[in-house]
Amino acid sequence: MSMGPMTTAILYALLCNLLYAIGYALAKLLAADLDPIEITFLRSALVLVAAAGISLRLPSPATAWAHAAAPPRAWDQRLAGLALIASTTISVFGYALLPVTEASALGFSGPILLTACGALLLREKVSPRRWVAVGLGFAGMLVMLRPGGSLFGWTSLIPIAAALSYALYQVLVRRLRGVADANDAMVQGAIAGVVLLAVPALVVWRWPSWPVLALVLVFTAVQTAALAALSAAVRRAEVSAIAPWHYSRLVFALAMDAILFARLPPAEALAGALLIALGGLLLLRRPPHPGGSAG
């Protein structure tokens, strides 16, 4: 019995979030030996090398390289690549400094903060339901951070900044729909990473040992597969339909903390994560159509 497009999309979304949780847990392990800037630079360089190798099997490799160097709506694509590489770099910093579960939970605060900023700074109209969602999200962050608690400090802002960068990337990618595909976004992100991080990576460079380099290869493969799974999911269903399933990453992050770091988050961290997830899910829930039921 074959699965429908929606079921397939959900499975791809779950796979994406499992891979992201594994990838950033690997990044936390790598951060013990390499600077996050170097990790992201190496990842970008490896993606470019792989893309160049694949292009050699195409009928016209030169055409593929020219497309990468001067893509349609080039500056929009480059800006999207910049947002992606910024999100990746900041995320690696966040996971290096914070536990996996807490970093993942704080990372989901991006849409909630964007809603609040839109209302307060841009005077956008926000419904009472969405204000409740914003309130739940902020309450979750306060519960997790607790003034005076171990997470309270500037480091807790890092996964939030990563989430905002990734939200910008998603907005830019939607604007490029029909112009660029997932491969274009991946290549432009890799180009941005190599160009922008080459000099900073040299400043913090530490020669990786062979085991560490192998772990970088695994991290790159896992993160690239996560992006591919996300692309496969959004091709089969609307972004809003699969968005709630992204909160599965919290469950996978809990598993990574337990398996790789022998750590179970404290009760207040779990309570805060639950409030953030509830706020995000309420934010995603569509209002009922006139004459219809609230799904």
C-alpha positions, -999 to 999 in steps of 0.1 A, spaced: 0 0 0 16 33 -11 18 63 11 1 96 2 21 128 -4 13 142 30 25 111 49 57 110 28 62 147 35 58 141 73 83 112 72 108 134 53 103 162 79 109 138 108 140 125 90 152 161 85 149 169 122 165 137 133 195 144 110 197 180 122 198 168 158 225 143 150 244 170 130 245 196 157 254 170 183 283 161 161 292 198 159 293 199 197 317 171 197 338 188 170 339 220 189 361 204 215 389 203 188 380 230 162 367 265 163 331 268 150 342 291 122 367 265 110 340 238 113 316 258 91 344 267 66 354 230 62 318 220 58 313 247 30 346 237 13 336 200 13 301 208 -2 318 228 -29 342 200 -37 314 175 -38 293 199 -61 323 203 -84 328 165 -86 292 159 -94 293 186 -121 321 167 -139 296 140 -146 272 164 -163 272 169 -201 285 204 -197 305 210 -165 314 246 -176 277 255 -179 271 242 -143 301 263 -130 289 294 -149 254 289 -134 270 287 -99 291 318 -105 263 339 -120 229 324 -110 195 339 -119 187 368 -95 223 365 -84 222 389 -54 190 374 -40 206 340 -42 238 352 -26 219 369 2 200 336 8 234 318 9 248 344 33 217 339 56 222 301 55 259 302 63 253 328 91 226 305 106 249 275 104 279 293 119 259 308 147 242 275 154 275 257 157 286 283 182 254 278 202 256 240 203 293 243 213 284 264 243 250 250 253 234 216 259 218 202 228 183 201 241 183 237 255 200 250 223 173 233 201 145 247 222 158 282 222 163 279 185 125 275 180 119 309 195 127 326 161 91 327 147 78 338 180 103 367 182 96 376 146 59 379 153 65 401 184 89 423 165 65 427 136 38 439 159 59 462 181 83 476 155 64 473 122 29 479 136 17 447 120 -18 435 131 -14 405 154 -45 385 165 -51 377 202 -44 340 195 -9 349 181 -3 372 212 -10 341 234 15 322 213 41 349 218 34 350 255 38 312 258 71 313 239 85 341 261 73 323 292 91 292 280 123 312 275 121 327 310 115 293 326 145 279 307 168 308 314 157 317 349 177 349 360 206 335 380 203 300 364 230 282 346 217 292 311 212 329 320 237 349 300 247 361 266 253 325 253 215 319 254 211 346 227 232 326 202 206 299 192 179 327 191 201 346 167 206 315 146 169 309 144 163 345 132 190 341 105 174 308 94 139 325 93 155 351 70 169 324 48 135 307 46 119 340 35 145 346 9 142 310 -5 104 314 -8 110 346 -28 132 326 -51 107 298 -57 106 289 -94 140 306 -99 163 285 -77 161 249 -63 176 233 -33 209 225 -50 213 262 -59 207 272 -23 232 246 -11 259 257 -36 254 294 -29 256 288 8 288 269 3 303 297 -18 294 322 8 309 301 35 342 296 17 345 333 6 335 349 39 351 325 63 384 318 46 403 346 64 386 341 98 392 304 95 429 310 90 431 331 121 416 304 143 429 274 123 439 242 141 450 213 119 425 185 124 436 150 131 424 123 108 396 111 132 385 147 136 385 153 98 365 121 94 339 135 119 338 167 98 330 146 68 302 128 86 289 162 100 288 176 64 271 146 50 244 146 78 237 183 75 235 181 37 212 151 39 190 171 63 186 199 38 178 174 11 151 158 33 136 192 41 135 200 4 118 167 -3 92 175 24 83 209 11 80 196 -24 52 173 -13 33 195 12 28 232 22 54 245 46 27 254 71 14 218 70 47 202 80 60 229 103 45 214 135 65 182 128 97 202 131 92 202 169 102 165 168 137 179 169 133 185 206 127 147 212 157 138 190 178 164 208 168 148 242 180 115 227 213 130 215 220 145 250 213 111 266 232 89 242 263 111 233 266 132 265 250 110 292 228 140 302 192 144 310 180 181 310 166 194 343 128 196 348 127 234 342 145 231 309 119 205 297 90 227 310 104 257 292 109 237 260 73 225 262 60 261 265 81 272 235 68 243 215 32 251 225 36 287 216 51 277 182 23 252 175 -3 278 184 14 303 161 13 278 132 -24 269 137 -45 285 110 -76 304 121 -109 287 110 -124 297 77 -158 315 80 -185 288 84 -158 261 89 -144 243 119 -111 251 136 -89 223 124 
